Amino acid sequence: MPIWLIIVLAIVVVLLLVVWGSYNGLVKLNERVEEAWSDITVQLKRRSDLIPNLVETVKGYAKHETEAIKQVSDARAKMMGARSVQETAEADKSFMGALSRIMAISESYPELKADANFRQLTEELTDTEDKIQAARRFYNAGVKDFNTKVKLFPTTLINSMLLHFKAREYYEVDEEEAKKINEAPKVSFSDDKKEEK
């Protein structure tokens, strides 16, 4: 076999290995991002499923707090209707704000805070929030790896020819809004509301 043919075959084999490795690498990273997104949606659904019970418990003690209760219900509906990463992040921000208002309301109702059902629901919500944060970190790490791989040479050429994957969006939340849930709530009701109690 002539030497030039061996060189040409070696180059073809190396190119095929590069294409094969890049293709499989992109597919694996894409699947990892999809799996991470699925974890986020499972936890968001779990949190959304806890909300009706929380709202009903709060309604039993804080009947005149209809605006805050409505905001939580509206935020839950928005969360359930979100389709993209951006829509989900925006709905999550709205939800966290509404939830922090409900938690602030609970501070002014000692009997609500003492309710076993309310305590259990808030513990489950706290656990779910921790799981959402962990899932978000895992997702964003996967997106970073995927986006980097999509932009690197020669993977970018292989992607443009074979797969057509686009860079993925990060799931970013407003850190200020997230901090509000973990801070001790500051409650101040008007005199009218105090009289209604």
Buried (B, 14 or more C-beta within 10 A) or exposed (E): EEEEEEEEEEEEEEEEEBBEEBBEBBEEBBEBBBEBBEBBEEBBEBBBEBBEBBBEBBEBBBEEBEEBBEBBBEBBEBBEEBEEBEEBBBBBBBBBBBBBBBBBBBEBBEEBBEBEEBBEBBEBBEBBBEBBEEBBEBBBEBBBBBBEBBEEEEBBEBBEEEBEBEEBBBBEBBEEBBEBBEEEBEEEBEEEEEEEE
